[in-house]
Amino acid sequence: MSFMQRKTYCFEDLELGMEASFQRTVSSADIISFAEVSGDKNPVHLDDEYAGRTMFKGRIAHGMLTASYISAVFGMEMPGPGAIYISQTLNFRAPVRIDDIVTAKVKVVELIPAKKRARFECQCLVAGKPVLEGEAVLMVPGRPA
């Protein structure tokens, strides 16, 4: 679907309880690319031998890579292009491993009309279990006059 075909929600379109999601399978290439882009080359993400000696017993994805899937929901699904992050809290609950299928879900929990802001519950799940939880506040453009 092209950018022009995507649904973009204006502030006035949002309702309490609305939900959206994004799903991605984490690959080794994703982790390596994220390490290059972010500069976080912690060997727990990149080195099988090192990671195997940790409490995780193998390589894990960067927590911020997992969190970026929440950003994908906001930027591409709901509210969509034009929404701007104000804040995000993140609580990491479990590691994400290579080949895990991560589902990022967001839910509208508060609307602040005076500032055209929306607060969302955020969650990333692997096999139905939370690996990340938090909340975000976004500035959402209003409907053009």
BELBEL-V748908 format. One record per residue. N is the residue number from 0. RES is the residue in one small letter. PSI is psi as a letter, one per 20 degrees, with the letter a starting at -180 (none if undefined). BURIAL is + if it has 24 or more other C-alpha atoms within 12 Angstrom, else -. Layout:
n:N res:RES psi:PSI burial:BURIAL
n:N res:RES psi:PSI burial:BURIAL
//
This chain:
n:0 res:m psi:p burial:-
n:1 res:s psi:r burial:-
n:2 res:f psi:g burial:-
n:3 res:m psi:h burial:-
n:4 res:q psi:i burial:-
n:5 res:r psi:q burial:-
n:6 res:k psi:p burial:-
n:7 res:t psi:p burial:+
n:8 res:y psi:p burial:+
n:9 res:c psi:r burial:+
n:10 res:f psi:g burial:+
n:11 res:e psi:i burial:-
n:12 res:d psi:i burial:-
n:13 res:l psi:q burial:+
n:14 res:e psi:q burial:-
n:15 res:l psi:p burial:-
n:16 res:g psi:i burial:-
n:17 res:m psi:q burial:-
n:18 res:e psi:q burial:+
n:19 res:a psi:r burial:+
n:20 res:s psi:r burial:+
n:21 res:f psi:q burial:+
n:22 res:q psi:q burial:+
n:23 res:r psi:q burial:+
n:24 res:t psi:p burial:+
n:25 res:v psi:p burial:+
n:26 res:s psi:r burial:+
n:27 res:s psi:h burial:+
n:28 res:a psi:h burial:-
n:29 res:d psi:g burial:+
n:30 res:i psi:g burial:+
n:31 res:i psi:g burial:+
n:32 res:s psi:g burial:-
n:33 res:f psi:h burial:+
n:34 res:a psi:g burial:+
n:35 res:e psi:g burial:-
n:36 res:v psi:g burial:-
n:37 res:s psi:h burial:-
n:38 res:g psi:i burial:-
n:39 res:d psi:n burial:-
n:40 res:k psi:k burial:-
n:41 res:n psi:p burial:-
n:42 res:p psi:i burial:-
n:43 res:v psi:h burial:+
n:44 res:h psi:h burial:+
n:45 res:l psi:h burial:+
n:46 res:d psi:o burial:-
n:47 res:d psi:g burial:-
n:48 res:e psi:g burial:-
n:49 res:y psi:g burial:-
n:50 res:a psi:h burial:-
n:51 res:g psi:h burial:-
n:52 res:r psi:i burial:-
n:53 res:t psi:r burial:-
n:54 res:m psi:i burial:-
n:55 res:f psi:i burial:-
n:56 res:k psi:k burial:-
n:57 res:g psi:r burial:-
n:58 res:r psi:q burial:+
n:59 res:i psi:q burial:+
n:60 res:a psi:q burial:+
n:61 res:h psi:p burial:+
n:62 res:g psi:h burial:+
n:63 res:m psi:h burial:+
n:64 res:l psi:g burial:+
n:65 res:t psi:g burial:+
n:66 res:a psi:h burial:+
n:67 res:s psi:h burial:+
n:68 res:y psi:h burial:+
n:69 res:i psi:g burial:+
n:70 res:s psi:h burial:+
n:71 res:a psi:h burial:+
n:72 res:v psi:g burial:+
n:73 res:f psi:g burial:+
n:74 res:g psi:h burial:+
n:75 res:m psi:h burial:+
n:76 res:e psi:g burial:+
n:77 res:m psi:p burial:+
n:78 res:p psi:h burial:+
n:79 res:g psi:a burial:+
n:80 res:p psi:p burial:+
n:81 res:g psi:h burial:-
n:82 res:a psi:q burial:+
n:83 res:i psi:p burial:+
n:84 res:y psi:p burial:+
n:85 res:i psi:g burial:-
n:86 res:s psi:r burial:-
n:87 res:q psi:p burial:+
n:88 res:t psi:q burial:-
n:89 res:l psi:p burial:-
n:90 res:n psi:o burial:-
n:91 res:f psi:p burial:+
n:92 res:r psi:h burial:-
n:93 res:a psi:q burial:+
n:94 res:p psi:q burial:+
n:95 res:v psi:p burial:+
n:96 res:r psi:r burial:+
n:97 res:i psi:p burial:+
n:98 res:d psi:i burial:-
n:99 res:d psi:q burial:+
n:100 res:i psi:o burial:+
n:101 res:v psi:p burial:+
n:102 res:t psi:o burial:+
n:103 res:a psi:p burial:+
n:104 res:k psi:q burial:+
n:105 res:v psi:q burial:+
n:106 res:k psi:p burial:+
n:107 res:v psi:p burial:+
n:108 res:v psi:i burial:-
n:109 res:e psi:q burial:-
n:110 res:l psi:p burial:+
n:111 res:i psi:n burial:-
n:112 res:p psi:h burial:-
n:113 res:a psi:h burial:-
n:114 res:k psi:j burial:-
n:115 res:k psi:l burial:+
n:116 res:r psi:q burial:+
n:117 res:a psi:p burial:+
n:118 res:r psi:p burial:+
n:119 res:f psi:p burial:+
n:120 res:e psi:q burial:+
n:121 res:c psi:q burial:+
n:122 res:q psi:q burial:+
n:123 res:c psi:p burial:+
n:124 res:l psi:q burial:+
n:125 res:v psi:p burial:+
n:126 res:a psi:k burial:-
n:127 res:g psi:i burial:-
n:128 res:k psi:p burial:-
n:129 res:p psi:p burial:+
n:130 res:v psi:i burial:+
n:131 res:l psi:p burial:+
n:132 res:e psi:q burial:+
n:133 res:g psi:a burial:+
n:134 res:e psi:q burial:+
n:135 res:a psi:q burial:+
n:136 res:v psi:p burial:+
n:137 res:l psi:q burial:+
n:138 res:m psi:p burial:+
n:139 res:v psi:p burial:+
n:140 res:p psi:q burial:+
n:141 res:g psi:r burial:-
n:142 res:r psi:p burial:-
n:143 res:p psi:q burial:-
n:144 res:a psi:none burial:-
//
